[in-house]
Amino acid sequence: MAHDLEIRGLHVEVEGKEILKGIDLVIDKGQVHAVMGPNGSGKSTLANTLLGHPHYVVTQGDILYKGESVLELKPDERARAGMFLAFQYPHAVSGVTVANFLRTALNAKRKTQMNGNFKPITIPEFRKVMREKMAMLKLDDSFATRYLNEGFSGGEKKRTEILQMAILQPEIAILDETDSGLDIDGVRIVSEGVNSLQGPNLGILIITHYQRILNYIKPDFVHVLVKGKIAVEGGPELAHKLEAEGYDWVLKQVGA
């Protein structure tokens, strides 16, 4: 039986420099995986490669989603298929409101999944769904009329990413340093939003430098990325060891 997401021997270059040097990782729905590692280890490269950013060139290996390679799929095609990336640094989109952006994205996904039976979600139906998800993330209703990420605080940008995730309901979600730039309350609110979405229909890959978000979102598996390779793997206790001891012991273990 095919895994929901399988990364096989993945090598990735950026501007001719090899960043990922053979990543093997399997994620299935219902699981929470965390990838941790020091700065420059390749964590964000992994996230962007999974969703097809053209700046990142796969030189060896494969990325399989439900048993099929996605290497030839564009980012929007991967997203419509059920993959999702919450960006570390979300971009502002002037002139496009949060509501219009989300409704357009949801209709694009529905069109792919429903094939010839596609019907756009009605505005009243969409407003109901959006307000429910915004309340869950403690976002005021006026938030929907603001331009996407324009003038948003760091916490608002990250909650907008999780709002997208809540509305689009992906099957595999990659969260790239969602906790960066957040204060303690922001981490808690965003984590509560992610936890409310957990279940048998969603697999989550959390990419983080620090252990603090894992105090709220409990991982089933922890993978430590060093110099473009997964050096150590374990359960949630591994994240606590890293928080207490840092990455020096891992670097010594792999001779880095």
Backbone as CSV, one residue per row, in Angstrom:
resi,resn,N_x,N_y,N_z,CA_x,CA_y,CA_z,C_x,C_y,C_z
1,MET,0.846,-1.195,0.000,0.000,0.000,0.000,0.886,1.252,0.000
2,ALA,0.565,2.202,-0.864,1.371,3.417,-0.986,1.216,4.304,0.243
3,HIS,2.306,4.947,0.623,2.255,5.925,1.705,1.668,7.229,1.171
4,ASP,1.164,8.061,2.083,0.585,9.330,1.653,1.666,10.270,1.129
5,LEU,2.803,10.326,1.800,3.940,11.095,1.305,5.205,10.307,1.569
6,GLU,5.969,10.073,0.530,7.224,9.325,0.671,8.337,10.091,-0.046
7,ILE,9.383,10.382,0.703,10.563,11.059,0.165,11.661,10.009,0.041
8,ARG,12.143,9.813,-1.171,13.126,8.759,-1.429,14.455,9.334,-1.926
9,GLY,15.507,9.179,-1.140,16.854,9.541,-1.567,16.958,10.915,-2.189
10,LEU,16.325,11.907,-1.562,16.182,13.230,-2.173,17.467,14.058,-2.065
11,HIS,17.972,14.449,-3.222,19.113,15.366,-3.316,18.628,16.645,-3.993
12,VAL,18.981,17.797,-3.418,18.498,19.077,-3.941,19.641,20.086,-3.991
13,GLU,19.692,20.816,-5.094,20.680,21.876,-5.268,19.994,23.237,-5.327
14,VAL,20.703,24.250,-4.856,20.280,25.644,-4.990,21.451,26.412,-5.587
15,GLU,21.250,26.960,-6.778,22.290,27.700,-7.482,23.584,26.885,-7.577
16,GLY,23.433,25.613,-7.905,24.578,24.743,-8.113,25.198,24.153,-6.858
17,LYS,24.708,24.536,-5.686,25.235,24.007,-4.431,24.281,22.974,-3.863
18,GLU,24.799,21.796,-3.539,23.947,20.741,-2.991,23.599,21.054,-1.536
19,ILE,22.295,21.095,-1.241,21.813,21.397,0.110,21.290,20.139,0.795
20,LEU,20.431,19.396,0.110,19.938,18.123,0.642,20.721,16.992,-0.004
21,LYS,21.172,16.053,0.816,22.127,15.050,0.349,21.645,13.621,0.575
22,GLY,20.368,13.398,0.284,19.831,12.048,0.407,18.867,11.920,1.574
23,ILE,17.665,12.479,1.418,16.646,12.446,2.478,15.659,11.319,2.202
24,ASP,15.426,10.494,3.219,14.400,9.448,3.168,13.438,9.688,4.319
25,LEU,12.152,9.815,3.986,11.161,10.124,5.006,9.784,9.686,4.520
26,VAL,9.006,9.087,5.422,7.660,8.632,5.089,6.668,9.241,6.067
27,ILE,5.612,9.870,5.532,4.576,10.495,6.359,3.215,9.997,5.895
28,ASP,2.415,9.529,6.829,1.064,9.087,6.518,0.047,9.936,7.266
29,LYS,-1.152,9.978,6.750,-2.231,10.717,7.410,-2.441,10.170,8.820
30,GLY,-2.755,11.074,9.733,-2.927,10.693,11.123,-1.652,10.812,11.943
31,GLN,-0.542,11.113,11.271,0.745,11.225,11.958,1.215,12.675,12.014
32,VAL,2.016,12.966,13.052,2.684,14.263,13.160,4.186,14.009,13.231
33,HIS,4.904,14.530,12.243,6.361,14.421,12.199,6.964,15.797,12.427
34,ALA,8.074,15.836,13.127,8.816,17.091,13.303,10.212,16.917,12.734
35,VAL,10.643,17.882,11.919,12.019,17.939,11.444,12.686,19.114,12.144
36,MET,13.726,18.809,12.917,14.464,19.835,13.644,15.900,19.866,13.129
37,GLY,16.605,20.924,13.473,17.996,21.014,13.060,18.516,22.425,13.216
38,PRO,19.836,22.580,13.287,20.427,23.914,13.415,20.215,24.731,12.150
39,ASN,20.466,26.031,12.244,20.354,26.904,11.069,21.269,26.416,9.955
40,GLY,20.763,26.474,8.715,21.574,26.069,7.578,21.623,24.579,7.326
41,SER,20.785,23.826,8.006,20.829,22.369,7.845,20.023,21.880,6.645
42,GLY,19.162,22.755,6.099,18.369,22.367,4.929,16.892,22.207,5.190
43,LYS,16.412,22.661,6.342,15.016,22.456,6.713,14.055,23.165,5.760
44,SER,14.287,24.451,5.511,13.395,25.196,4.617,13.550,24.749,3.168
45,THR,14.745,24.300,2.808,14.937,23.730,1.467,14.038,22.522,1.279
46,LEU,13.953,21.689,2.295,13.081,20.516,2.229,11.627,20.938,2.051
47,ALA,11.166,21.903,2.844,9.785,22.363,2.760,9.455,22.904,1.376
48,ASN,10.302,23.767,0.867,10.041,24.382,-0.438,10.125,23.373,-1.574
49,THR,11.021,22.416,-1.467,11.141,21.389,-2.500,9.895,20.520,-2.558
50,LEU,9.336,20.197,-1.402,8.147,19.346,-1.367,6.983,19.965,-2.134
51,LEU,6.877,21.302,-2.085,5.779,21.964,-2.788,6.195,22.516,-4.146
52,GLY,7.410,22.190,-4.612,7.763,22.479,-5.992,8.277,23.862,-6.295
53,HIS,8.894,24.552,-5.341,9.473,25.866,-5.624,10.544,25.708,-6.709
54,PRO,10.459,26.467,-7.796,11.386,26.273,-8.926,12.833,26.625,-8.625
55,HIS,13.077,27.344,-7.541,14.445,27.718,-7.172,15.245,26.513,-6.683
56,TYR,14.536,25.455,-6.266,15.170,24.277,-5.682,15.145,23.139,-6.706
57,VAL,16.322,22.650,-7.078,16.449,21.683,-8.168,16.715,20.289,-7.606
58,VAL,15.808,19.356,-7.891,15.994,17.965,-7.477,16.941,17.296,-8.470
59,THR,18.077,16.827,-7.977,19.078,16.186,-8.837,19.037,14.661,-8.746
60,GLN,18.553,14.153,-7.620,18.391,12.706,-7.448,17.205,12.466,-6.528
61,GLY,16.636,11.248,-6.624,15.567,10.864,-5.715,14.193,11.232,-6.237
62,ASP,13.198,11.083,-5.363,11.820,11.300,-5.784,10.970,11.724,-4.594
63,ILE,9.845,12.348,-4.905,8.817,12.698,-3.924,7.522,12.060,-4.410
64,LEU,6.991,11.129,-3.632,5.783,10.417,-4.013,4.624,10.844,-3.126
65,TYR,3.514,11.196,-3.748,2.280,11.538,-3.027,1.230,10.518,-3.440
66,LYS,0.805,9.729,-2.477,-0.140,8.636,-2.735,0.380,7.686,-3.818
67,GLY,1.685,7.455,-3.785,2.293,6.501,-4.695,2.706,7.052,-6.040
68,GLU,2.393,8.324,-6.319,2.721,8.917,-7.619,3.743,10.037,-7.452
69,SER,4.739,10.082,-8.333,5.741,11.141,-8.282,5.099,12.494,-8.570
70,VAL,5.512,13.501,-7.813,4.992,14.861,-8.028,6.059,15.785,-8.610
71,LEU,7.215,15.237,-8.959,8.320,16.090,-9.412,7.967,16.915,-10.637
72,GLU,7.080,16.406,-11.480,6.711,17.137,-12.687,5.503,18.052,-12.468
73,LEU,4.933,18.043,-11.261,3.767,18.879,-10.977,4.194,20.263,-10.493
74,LYS,3.480,21.280,-10.952,3.723,22.645,-10.496,3.198,22.814,-9.068
75,PRO,3.638,23.861,-8.371,3.176,24.069,-6.995,1.654,24.093,-6.855
76,ASP,0.955,24.775,-7.772,-0.505,24.849,-7.648,-1.151,23.480,-7.872
77,GLU,-0.532,22.650,-8.713,-1.068,21.310,-8.949,-0.885,20.431,-7.712
78,ARG,0.230,20.582,-7.055,0.456,19.835,-5.810,-0.530,20.287,-4.731
79,ALA,-0.764,21.602,-4.678,-1.697,22.139,-3.684,-3.118,21.644,-3.935
80,ARG,-3.541,21.662,-5.208,-4.895,21.201,-5.520,-5.064,19.703,-5.251
81,ALA,-3.957,18.965,-5.325,-4.009,17.522,-5.072,-4.151,17.205,-3.588
82,GLY,-3.828,18.185,-2.717,-4.003,17.954,-1.287,-2.776,18.195,-0.437
83,MET,-1.732,18.804,-1.020,-0.545,19.168,-0.251,-0.621,20.650,0.115
84,PHE,-0.005,21.015,1.239,-0.116,22.393,1.731,1.194,22.795,2.390
85,LEU,1.602,24.041,2.157,2.793,24.590,2.809,2.446,25.895,3.500
86,ALA,2.685,25.942,4.810,2.575,27.191,5.566,3.956,27.824,5.578
87,PHE,4.074,29.013,4.980,5.375,29.636,4.769,5.969,30.205,6.056
88,GLN,7.294,30.182,6.105,8.007,30.814,7.209,7.839,32.332,7.134
89,TYR,7.887,32.877,5.897,7.737,34.325,5.694,6.644,34.568,4.648
90,PRO,5.368,34.577,5.056,4.273,34.776,4.092,4.353,36.138,3.423
91,HIS,4.055,36.176,2.138,4.113,37.417,1.366,2.786,38.176,1.433
92,ALA,2.878,39.498,1.327,1.675,40.327,1.257,1.189,40.378,-0.187
93,VAL,-0.144,40.415,-0.346,-0.751,40.519,-1.680,-1.697,41.714,-1.655
94,SER,-1.222,42.843,-2.138,-2.015,44.067,-2.106,-3.200,43.967,-3.057
95,GLY,-4.356,44.453,-2.608,-5.543,44.495,-3.457,-6.381,43.232,-3.438
96,VAL,-5.919,42.199,-2.761,-6.671,40.945,-2.669,-7.023,40.708,-1.209
97,THR,-8.310,40.678,-0.898,-8.718,40.476,0.483,-8.514,39.023,0.901
98,VAL,-8.412,38.835,2.198,-8.268,37.480,2.746,-9.426,36.602,2.295
99,ALA,-10.645,37.138,2.362,-11.831,36.356,1.986,-11.791,35.942,0.521
100,ASN,-11.479,36.883,-0.374,-11.448,36.552,-1.802,-10.346,35.557,-2.130
101,PHE,-9.206,35.726,-1.494,-8.099,34.801,-1.711,-8.492,33.375,-1.297
102,LEU,-9.077,33.258,-0.120,-9.426,31.932,0.400,-10.534,31.268,-0.416
103,ARG,-11.526,32.061,-0.828,-12.623,31.475,-1.615,-12.122,31.017,-2.982
104,THR,-11.231,31.813,-3.588,-10.661,31.421,-4.887,-9.843,30.145,-4.759
105,ALA,-9.027,30.057,-3.695,-8.202,28.863,-3.479,-9.072,27.635,-3.224
106,LEU,-10.126,27.814,-2.435,-11.006,26.683,-2.131,-11.725,26.206,-3.385
107,ASN,-12.193,27.116,-4.210,-12.873,26.718,-5.449,-11.921,26.013,-6.413
108,ALA,-10.667,26.453,-6.449,-9.678,25.794,-7.321,-9.468,24.353,-6.886
109,LYS,-9.407,24.134,-5.584,-9.229,22.769,-5.078,-10.467,21.926,-5.343
110,ARG,-11.649,22.505,-5.091,-12.899,21.768,-5.332,-13.052,21.391,-6.802
111,LYS,-12.630,22.277,-7.692,-12.743,22.001,-9.121,-11.910,20.788,-9.510
112,THR,-10.703,20.684,-8.908,-9.831,19.541,-9.191,-10.430,18.256,-8.647
113,GLN,-10.944,18.307,-7.427,-11.420,17.098,-6.769,-12.769,16.625,-7.295
114,MET,-13.606,17.556,-7.762,-14.951,17.189,-8.197,-15.050,16.902,-9.691
115,ASN,-13.956,17.167,-10.406,-13.938,16.935,-11.850,-15.131,17.606,-12.537
116,GLY,-15.953,16.847,-13.248,-17.063,17.423,-14.007,-18.241,17.853,-13.161
117,ASN,-18.251,17.488,-11.852,-19.378,17.837,-10.984,-19.129,19.104,-10.180
118,PHE,-18.161,19.906,-10.599,-17.760,21.077,-9.821,-18.845,22.145,-9.772
119,LYS,-19.090,22.616,-8.557,-19.951,23.773,-8.339,-19.236,24.689,-7.349
120,PRO,-19.029,25.956,-7.704,-18.357,26.870,-6.769,-19.113,26.963,-5.450
121,ILE,-18.388,27.108,-4.380,-19.027,27.285,-3.083,-19.763,28.625,-3.088
122,THR,-20.966,28.649,-2.566,-21.729,29.898,-2.546,-21.123,30.850,-1.522
123,ILE,-21.351,32.132,-1.734,-20.777,33.130,-0.817,-21.318,32.947,0.603
124,PRO,-22.633,32.747,0.807,-23.117,32.532,2.183,-22.499,31.289,2.831
125,GLU,-22.365,30.227,2.056,-21.771,28.999,2.594,-20.312,29.237,2.969
126,PHE,-19.595,29.945,2.108,-18.186,30.208,2.381,-18.029,31.099,3.614
127,ARG,-18.862,32.127,3.713,-18.766,33.027,4.874,-18.969,32.275,6.184
128,LYS,-19.895,31.325,6.175,-20.153,30.533,7.387,-18.916,29.723,7.768
129,VAL,-18.324,29.052,6.767,-17.124,28.242,7.026,-15.982,29.125,7.510
130,MET,-15.778,30.252,6.831,-14.665,31.133,7.172,-14.806,31.691,8.580
131,ARG,-16.016,32.103,8.955,-16.212,32.678,10.288,-15.978,31.647,11.382
132,GLU,-16.372,30.399,11.118,-16.139,29.331,12.097,-14.632,29.129,12.314
133,LYS,-13.888,29.098,11.228,-12.447,28.873,11.328,-11.740,30.090,11.928
134,MET,-12.202,31.299,11.603,-11.606,32.502,12.168,-11.834,32.582,13.674
135,ALA,-13.004,32.179,14.109,-13.291,32.170,15.549,-12.364,31.196,16.266
136,MET,-12.099,30.066,15.632,-11.215,29.059,16.202,-9.806,29.631,16.412
137,LEU,-9.382,30.511,15.487,-8.045,31.096,15.559,-8.038,32.472,16.219
138,LYS,-9.176,32.834,16.823,-9.301,34.108,17.538,-8.994,35.305,16.637
139,LEU,-9.554,35.262,15.425,-9.415,36.363,14.469,-10.741,37.107,14.367
140,ASP,-10.691,38.418,14.424,-11.893,39.236,14.319,-12.485,39.125,12.911
141,ASP,-13.819,39.264,12.798,-14.494,39.153,11.496,-13.957,40.169,10.481
142,SER,-13.529,41.344,10.961,-13.025,42.382,10.060,-11.751,41.946,9.346
143,PHE,-11.104,40.941,9.870,-9.869,40.422,9.290,-10.075,39.977,7.842
144,ALA,-11.271,39.460,7.550,-11.559,38.919,6.218,-11.531,39.977,5.121
145,THR,-11.749,41.232,5.483,-11.815,42.290,4.477,-10.463,42.980,4.258
146,ARG,-9.461,42.603,5.035,-8.133,43.207,4.890,-7.388,42.551,3.729
147,TYR,-6.448,43.308,3.133,-5.638,42.744,2.059,-4.675,41.712,2.637
148,LEU,-4.478,40.650,1.915,-3.742,39.485,2.407,-2.338,39.853,2.886
149,ASN,-2.143,39.695,4.194,-0.845,39.894,4.866,-0.315,41.325,4.801
150,GLU,-1.076,42.265,4.248,-0.604,43.649,4.151,-0.803,44.356,5.494
151,GLY,0.313,44.759,6.104,0.254,45.404,7.404,-0.015,44.451,8.555
152,PHE,0.050,43.161,8.304,-0.204,42.171,9.352,1.012,42.048,10.272
153,SER,0.747,41.782,11.533,1.823,41.443,12.455,2.310,40.027,12.139
154,GLY,3.434,39.658,12.726,3.953,38.307,12.505,2.953,37.242,12.925
155,GLY,2.298,37.476,14.062,1.314,36.518,14.550,0.104,36.417,13.636
156,GLU,-0.338,37.569,13.094,-1.486,37.561,12.180,-1.160,36.808,10.894
157,LYS,0.066,36.988,10.399,0.461,36.268,9.189,0.437,34.764,9.411
158,LYS,0.943,34.318,10.546,0.996,32.885,10.815,-0.403,32.315,11.033
159,ARG,-1.261,33.089,11.683,-2.639,32.610,11.875,-3.391,32.571,10.549
160,THR,-3.043,33.479,9.623,-3.649,33.433,8.297,-3.250,32.153,7.567
161,GLU,-2.005,31.734,7.732,-1.549,30.482,7.122,-2.355,29.297,7.653
162,ILE,-2.581,29.278,8.961,-3.338,28.172,9.548,-4.816,28.267,9.161
163,LEU,-5.315,29.501,8.981,-6.681,29.681,8.488,-6.826,29.074,7.094
164,GLN,-5.836,29.304,6.235,-5.854,28.679,4.910,-5.909,27.165,5.032
165,MET,-5.088,26.635,5.904,-5.037,25.194,6.122,-6.385,24.667,6.607
166,ALA,-7.025,25.402,7.506,-8.314,24.983,8.054,-9.396,24.945,6.983
167,ILE,-9.365,25.910,6.076,-10.397,25.995,5.042,-10.126,25.038,3.884
168,LEU,-8.865,24.885,3.495,-8.535,24.034,2.353,-8.513,22.550,2.710
169,GLN,-8.321,22.246,3.995,-8.332,20.856,4.477,-7.431,19.939,3.634
170,PRO,-6.122,20.207,3.653,-5.195,19.354,2.910,-5.067,17.985,3.562
171,GLU,-4.434,17.067,2.854,-4.169,15.738,3.415,-2.762,15.660,3.982
172,ILE,-1.834,16.455,3.427,-0.482,16.563,3.961,-0.161,18.038,4.119
173,ALA,0.180,18.458,5.338,0.503,19.862,5.613,1.934,19.978,6.097
174,ILE,2.697,20.862,5.456,4.074,21.139,5.861,4.092,22.528,6.479
175,LEU,4.498,22.615,7.723,4.529,23.880,8.449,5.984,24.302,8.617
176,ASP,6.417,25.281,7.827,7.816,25.696,7.827,8.055,26.794,8.858
177,GLU,8.606,26.407,10.004,8.929,27.328,11.096,7.767,28.263,11.397
178,THR,6.602,27.664,11.574,5.387,28.432,11.869,5.515,29.201,13.178
179,ASP,6.405,28.769,14.058,6.563,29.431,15.352,7.539,30.605,15.313
180,SER,8.243,30.807,14.204,9.239,31.888,14.163,8.551,33.249,14.217
181,GLY,9.092,34.124,15.039,8.555,35.470,15.155,7.321,35.596,16.028
182,LEU,6.910,34.515,16.679,5.717,34.555,17.523,6.092,34.652,18.997
183,ASP,5.272,35.399,19.756,5.462,35.387,21.199,4.770,34.152,21.775
184,ILE,4.812,33.998,23.074,4.284,32.783,23.706,2.804,32.610,23.406
185,ASP,2.015,33.698,23.490,0.585,33.599,23.215,0.336,33.234,21.760
186,GLY,1.142,33.810,20.853,0.993,33.500,19.433,1.258,32.040,19.135
187,VAL,2.307,31.489,19.741,2.611,30.067,19.547,1.459,29.199,20.044
188,ARG,0.908,29.576,21.186,-0.195,28.788,21.757,-1.429,28.836,20.865
189,ILE,-1.794,30.018,20.378,-2.999,30.162,19.555,-2.851,29.413,18.236
190,VAL,-1.693,29.586,17.584,-1.460,28.885,16.319,-1.460,27.369,16.541
191,SER,-0.834,26.933,17.624,-0.776,25.498,17.924,-2.163,24.927,18.192
192,GLU,-2.986,25.680,18.918,-4.354,25.220,19.173,-5.119,25.067,17.867
193,GLY,-4.873,25.985,16.926,-5.515,25.879,15.620,-5.082,24.629,14.881
194,VAL,-3.779,24.351,14.890,-3.270,23.140,14.236,-3.831,21.892,14.909
195,ASN,-3.840,21.885,16.241,-4.337,20.710,16.967,-5.805,20.431,16.672
196,SER,-6.570,21.493,16.451,-7.998,21.304,16.176,-8.220,20.634,14.816
197,LEU,-7.204,20.686,13.947,-7.325,20.108,12.608,-6.773,18.683,12.544
198,GLN,-6.071,18.272,13.585,-5.463,16.943,13.574,-6.531,15.858,13.513
199,GLY,-6.179,14.742,12.874,-7.107,13.626,12.779,-6.626,12.631,11.750
200,PRO,-7.421,11.619,11.488,-7.001,10.546,10.577,-6.885,10.960,9.118
201,ASN,-7.392,12.151,8.766,-7.348,12.589,7.370,-6.242,13.602,7.081
202,LEU,-5.363,13.829,8.062,-4.312,14.836,7.892,-2.986,14.334,8.431
203,GLY,-1.951,14.429,7.599,-0.586,14.183,8.035,0.138,15.513,8.125
204,ILE,0.925,15.705,9.183,1.570,16.995,9.431,3.081,16.816,9.540
205,LEU,3.811,17.702,8.851,5.264,17.785,8.985,5.590,19.174,9.507
206,ILE,6.066,19.244,10.746,6.443,20.511,11.361,7.953,20.676,11.235
207,ILE,8.370,21.767,10.632,9.787,22.071,10.499,10.101,23.212,11.457
208,THR,11.000,22.963,12.394,11.240,23.964,13.428,12.673,23.906,13.923
209,HIS,13.133,25.024,14.412,14.472,25.112,15.000,14.407,24.852,16.502
210,TYR,13.296,25.271,17.118,13.151,25.169,18.560,12.099,24.133,18.946
211,GLN,12.192,23.692,20.185,11.281,22.668,20.677,9.962,23.251,21.169
212,ARG,9.886,24.574,21.363,8.759,25.150,22.103,7.406,24.856,21.470
213,ILE,7.301,24.882,20.123,5.998,24.605,19.510,5.594,23.151,19.729
214,LEU,6.587,22.284,19.952,6.297,20.862,20.175,5.795,20.601,21.591
215,ASN,5.828,21.648,22.444,5.159,21.534,23.743,3.645,21.545,23.568
216,TYR,3.180,22.126,22.454,1.747,22.248,22.186,1.278,21.243,21.134
217,ILE,2.071,21.071,20.082,1.741,20.102,19.035,2.654,18.898,19.240
218,LYS,2.099,17.814,19.728,2.906,16.660,20.109,3.249,15.807,18.879
219,PRO,4.538,15.675,18.555,4.915,14.856,17.404,4.938,13.377,17.733
220,ASP,4.648,12.561,16.728,4.814,11.116,16.876,6.252,10.717,16.582
221,PHE,6.881,11.462,15.665,8.238,11.159,15.231,9.030,12.460,15.118
222,VAL,10.306,12.401,15.508,11.197,13.553,15.399,12.416,13.143,14.572
223,HIS,12.767,13.970,13.592,13.906,13.715,12.710,14.833,14.925,12.801
224,VAL,16.122,14.682,13.008,17.088,15.774,13.134,17.899,15.868,11.844
225,LEU,17.811,17.033,11.206,18.487,17.273,9.933,19.786,18.043,10.187
226,VAL,20.893,17.490,9.722,22.204,18.116,9.886,22.959,18.026,8.567
227,LYS,23.444,19.154,8.066,24.236,19.174,6.837,23.546,18.443,5.676
228,GLY,22.220,18.615,5.591,21.489,18.056,4.463,21.114,16.600,4.574
229,LYS,21.354,15.985,5.748,20.999,14.581,5.942,20.270,14.405,7.275
230,ILE,19.413,13.401,7.350,18.775,13.085,8.626,19.778,12.283,9.454
231,ALA,20.210,12.889,10.568,21.283,12.308,11.373,20.764,11.432,12.504
232,VAL,19.648,11.835,13.101,19.091,11.125,14.249,17.581,11.131,14.127
233,GLU,16.937,10.035,14.536,15.475,9.956,14.554,15.015,9.355,15.873
234,GLY,13.809,9.726,16.278,13.277,9.195,17.523,11.849,9.656,17.750
235,GLY,11.406,9.527,18.982,10.073,9.966,19.362,10.114,11.357,19.966
236,PRO,9.026,11.783,20.615,8.960,13.143,21.168,10.029,13.427,22.207
237,GLU,10.552,12.390,22.858,11.592,12.607,23.858,12.867,13.183,23.243
238,LEU,13.075,12.927,21.945,14.253,13.460,21.259,14.205,14.980,21.208
239,ALA,13.023,15.543,21.010,12.881,17.004,20.976,13.246,17.612,22.324
240,HIS,12.855,16.954,23.400,13.187,17.459,24.742,14.694,17.389,24.991
241,LYS,15.338,16.337,24.499,16.790,16.228,24.661,17.500,17.348,23.917
242,LEU,17.014,17.668,22.715,17.615,18.751,21.941,17.444,20.097,22.638
243,GLU,16.284,20.294,23.241,16.030,21.546,23.957,16.969,21.685,25.148
244,ALA,17.222,20.572,25.807,18.062,20.593,27.012,19.551,20.649,26.684
245,GLU,19.963,19.956,25.610,21.386,19.794,25.340,21.874,20.484,24.070
246,GLY,20.951,21.007,23.256,21.349,21.625,22.003,21.700,20.585,20.951
247,TYR,22.360,21.056,19.880,22.668,20.175,18.748,24.126,19.691,18.737
248,ASP,24.927,20.135,19.708,26.346,19.792,19.676,26.583,18.286,19.681
249,TRP,25.794,17.560,20.465,26.022,16.120,20.562,25.684,15.412,19.238
250,VAL,24.699,15.981,18.506,24.367,15.405,17.204,25.495,15.684,16.212
251,LEU,26.016,16.917,16.229,27.098,17.294,15.327,28.335,16.427,15.574
252,LYS,28.632,16.154,16.845,29.773,15.300,17.168,29.536,13.865,16.684
253,GLN,28.282,13.436,16.830,27.938,12.061,16.457,28.118,11.819,14.964
254,VAL,27.821,12.840,14.156,27.934,12.675,12.702,29.259,13.222,12.179
255,GLY,30.090,13.729,13.097,31.396,14.224,12.691,31.356,15.526,11.939
256,ALA,30.298,16.331,12.169,30.163,17.619,11.481,30.843,18.720,12.279
